Amino acid sequence: SKPRLLWLILLWMEIHPLSIPNPAPLLRNNQPIYG
């Protein structure tokens, strides 16, 4: 495993939250059972 790579990914998600699409609304809209 590479903890440093994971940390960089988490840091990227913190700095650029809008660059990664959030699947939650899509899941709620397309599959109401999971919502």
C-alpha positions in Angstrom: 0.0 0.0 0.0 1.0 3.6 -0.5 -0.2 5.8 2.3 1.5 8.8 0.8 -0.5 8.4 -2.4 -3.7 8.1 -0.5 -2.8 11.2 1.5 -2.2 13.1 -1.8 -5.5 12.0 -3.1 -7.3 13.1 0.0 -5.5 16.5 -0.1 -6.5 16.9 -3.8 -10.1 16.2 -2.8 -9.9 18.8 -0.1 -8.3 21.4 -2.4 -10.4 20.7 -5.5 -13.7 19.3 -4.2 -15.6 20.4 -7.3 -13.2 18.6 -9.7 -14.6 15.3 -8.6 -18.3 14.7 -9.4 -20.4 13.7 -6.5 -22.4 10.5 -7.4 -24.8 10.9 -4.5 -27.5 13.0 -6.3 -27.3 10.7 -9.3 -27.8 7.7 -7.1 -30.8 9.3 -5.4 -32.4 10.5 -8.6 -31.9 7.3 -10.6 -32.2 4.7 -7.9 -34.6 6.0 -5.2 -34.4 2.6 -3.4 -30.9 3.5 -2.1 -32.0 7.0 -1.1 
